[in-house]
Amino acid sequence: MTKLASGIIMALTLILLNISTVQADTSNYKVELLIFSQQTSATLNDEVWPPIDSIPQLPSRALGYYQANQQNGFFTRLPKSSLSLSAKQASLRRSSLYRVLFHEAWIQPISGIKNQYRLRINGGDILDNGLYELDGYISIDKGRYLHFRNDLFHSRRLSPSDAQLLLKPGQSATAAPVTTTASSASSTLTTDSSNGNRYLTQTTIPDFLTVEMKSARRMPRDELHYIDHPLFGILVRITRANP
């Protein structure tokens, strides 16, 4: 056997071993996700919110979480009776400070390949600007621990008093309100305590605000995890599914 043939066989063997390792390391998990908005306006002027006009379309394929289908692609939606966070959802609904946007559970495979199983979710109402109150992407992979990755967007209609909080100190909103397709925010947030919020450079009042929460969190399984943002939050629990 020539050295070239031996090298090719060795390379193919390593590839097959790697594929077998990845497949052996892929297991099914139950994912439960509870996402809610925080209705308070107190944090609106604490951050700088860059404008977002639309939800990005990822270059790689993301599977949509269609509410009407029990089974779709790599995930299987579970019935409401399987939810373990129903008491927390009920508690959130009883409070005027929160609004539940999404609460679902499903079974999906999780492997060691980053973003192999990416899911697009949305929830809440569709606003007049065409955006859902909740929209975006999540994916889960694993190494020593599970890794939950989210790039989610929360949109809300602003009241006149809410919009005033986004203006620079000293500005007065004398201009008529404008109708925008969307206004928004980022997850990498900075504040400027000397100048206040620099969201607007004019005195017009925005109608909508869209904010982004993008993070990657290491999560031991079977534990309840909370991911926080000034305007919305995520509760997530990932458990090993029964064979």
C-alpha positions in Angstrom: 0.0 0.0 0.0 1.4 3.4 -0.9 1.9 6.2 1.6 -0.8 8.2 -0.2 -3.3 5.4 0.1 -2.4 4.9 3.8 -2.8 8.6 4.5 -6.2 8.7 2.8 -7.4 5.7 4.8 -6.1 7.2 8.0 -7.9 10.5 7.3 -11.2 8.8 6.5 -10.9 6.7 9.7 -10.4 9.8 11.8 -13.4 11.5 10.1 -15.6 8.5 10.7 -14.4 8.3 14.3 -15.2 12.0 14.8 -18.7 11.6 13.3 -19.4 8.6 15.5 -18.2 10.5 18.6 -20.5 13.4 17.8 -23.5 11.2 17.1 -22.8 9.2 20.3 -22.7 12.5 22.2 -26.0 13.7 20.8 -28.9 13.1 23.2 -32.5 14.2 23.5 -33.4 16.8 26.1 -36.5 18.5 27.3 -36.3 22.3 27.0 -38.8 24.5 28.8 -38.8 28.2 28.1 -40.7 31.0 29.9 -40.2 34.5 28.5 -41.8 37.6 29.9 -41.6 41.4 29.5 -41.2 43.8 32.4 -43.9 46.4 32.1 -42.2 49.0 34.2 -40.9 52.2 32.6 -38.4 52.8 35.3 -35.4 51.4 33.3 -36.1 53.1 29.9 -33.8 56.0 30.6 -31.1 53.9 32.2 -29.6 52.6 28.9 -28.7 53.8 25.5 -30.9 52.0 22.9 -29.5 51.9 19.4 -32.2 51.7 16.7 -33.3 48.3 15.3 -35.6 48.3 12.3 -36.1 44.6 11.7 -35.2 41.1 13.0 -32.1 39.8 11.3 -32.4 36.8 9.0 -29.6 34.4 9.9 -27.5 33.0 7.0 -27.8 29.5 8.3 -31.2 27.8 8.4 -33.3 28.2 11.6 -36.4 26.1 12.2 -39.5 28.0 13.1 -41.4 27.0 16.2 -44.9 26.7 14.7 -47.5 26.8 17.3 -50.0 24.7 15.3 -47.7 21.7 14.8 -47.0 19.1 17.4 -43.9 17.9 15.5 -41.6 19.8 13.1 -38.1 18.9 12.1 -35.8 18.1 14.9 -38.1 19.1 17.8 -41.3 17.8 19.2 -43.6 20.2 21.0 -45.0 19.0 24.3 -48.5 19.5 25.7 -49.2 22.1 28.4 -49.5 19.3 31.0 -45.8 18.7 30.7 -44.9 22.3 31.8 -43.1 22.5 35.1 -43.1 26.3 35.4 -46.9 26.8 35.3 -46.9 28.1 38.9 -44.3 30.8 38.0 -46.3 31.7 34.9 -49.5 32.1 36.9 -47.6 34.3 39.4 -46.3 36.5 36.6 -49.8 36.8 35.1 -51.2 37.9 38.4 -48.8 40.9 38.5 -49.3 44.1 36.5 -45.5 44.4 36.3 -45.0 41.5 33.9 -46.5 40.1 30.7 -45.9 36.5 29.6 -44.8 36.4 26.0 -43.9 32.7 25.5 -44.1 29.5 27.6 -43.5 26.2 25.8 -41.7 22.9 26.3 -40.3 20.6 23.7 -38.0 17.7 23.1 -34.9 18.2 20.9 -31.5 16.7 20.3 -28.5 18.5 21.7 -25.0 17.9 20.4 -21.5 19.4 20.8 -21.8 21.3 17.6 -22.5 25.0 18.1 -25.8 26.2 16.5 -26.5 22.9 14.9 -30.1 23.0 16.1 -31.2 26.7 15.9 -34.9 27.5 16.6 -36.7 30.7 15.8 -39.5 31.6 18.3 -42.0 34.4 18.5 -44.7 35.3 21.0 -47.1 38.0 22.2 -49.0 40.2 19.8 -48.0 41.6 16.4 -47.6 45.4 16.8 -48.6 48.1 14.4 -45.0 48.2 13.2 -45.2 44.6 12.0 -43.0 43.1 14.7 -43.9 40.6 17.3 -43.6 41.5 20.9 -41.1 38.6 21.0 -39.0 37.3 18.2 -35.6 35.8 17.7 -33.4 32.7 17.9 -32.2 30.2 20.4 -29.8 27.3 20.2 -28.4 24.8 22.7 -25.1 22.8 22.5 -23.0 21.0 25.0 -19.5 20.4 26.1 -18.8 19.7 29.8 -22.0 21.7 30.4 -25.0 22.7 28.4 -24.7 26.1 26.6 -27.8 28.1 26.0 -27.5 30.8 23.3 -30.1 33.4 22.6 -30.5 36.3 20.3 -34.0 37.6 21.1 -35.8 40.8 20.4 -38.6 42.4 22.5 -40.8 45.2 20.9 -43.2 47.4 22.7 -45.4 50.3 22.0 -44.4 53.4 23.9 -46.8 55.7 25.7 -46.1 59.5 25.5 -44.6 59.3 29.0 -42.5 56.3 28.1 -41.2 58.1 25.0 -40.3 61.2 27.1 -37.9 59.1 29.1 -35.8 58.4 25.9 -35.2 62.1 25.2 -32.1 63.9 26.3 -32.3 65.9 29.5 -33.4 69.4 28.7 -35.2 68.5 25.5 -38.9 69.1 25.2 -41.0 66.9 22.9 -42.8 69.7 21.1 -42.9 68.1 17.7 -45.7 65.8 16.7 -45.2 62.1 17.2 -43.8 60.2 14.2 -44.8 56.8 13.0 -41.8 54.6 12.6 -41.3 51.1 11.3 -39.4 50.3 14.5 -37.1 51.7 17.1 -34.8 49.5 19.1 -32.0 48.5 21.5 -29.0 46.3 21.9 -27.8 43.8 24.5 -24.4 45.3 24.9 -25.6 48.4 26.7 -23.8 51.4 28.0 -25.0 54.3 30.1 -23.9 57.9 30.2 -24.8 59.4 33.5 -23.7 62.9 32.6 -25.7 63.2 29.4 -28.5 60.8 30.1 -30.1 58.7 27.4 -28.9 59.7 23.9 -31.5 57.7 22.0 -32.8 60.7 20.1 -31.1 63.7 18.6 -34.4 65.4 17.9 -37.5 66.2 19.9 -39.9 63.9 18.1 -41.4 61.1 20.1 -40.9 57.4 19.0 -43.9 55.1 18.8 -42.1 51.8 19.4 -39.0 50.5 21.0 -37.3 47.2 20.1 -34.5 45.8 22.4 -32.1 42.9 21.8 -30.9 40.3 24.4 -28.0 38.4 23.0 -26.1 36.1 25.4 -24.5 32.7 25.8 -25.0 31.0 29.2 -23.4 27.8 30.6 -26.2 25.8 32.2 -26.0 22.7 34.3 -29.0 20.5 33.5 -32.0 20.0 35.7 -31.6 23.5 37.2 -33.8 26.6 36.7 -31.9 29.5 35.2 -32.8 33.1 34.8 -31.4 35.4 32.1 -32.1 39.1 32.9 -32.5 42.2 30.8 -33.9 45.7 31.8 -37.0 45.1 29.8 -37.6 41.3 29.6 -36.4 38.1 31.1 -36.0 34.4 30.4 -36.6 31.4 32.6 -35.2 28.2 31.2 -34.9 24.6 32.4 -33.2 21.8 30.4 -33.5 18.2 31.5 -32.5 14.9 30.0 -35.4 13.4 28.2 -36.5 9.8 28.8 -35.2 7.4 26.1 
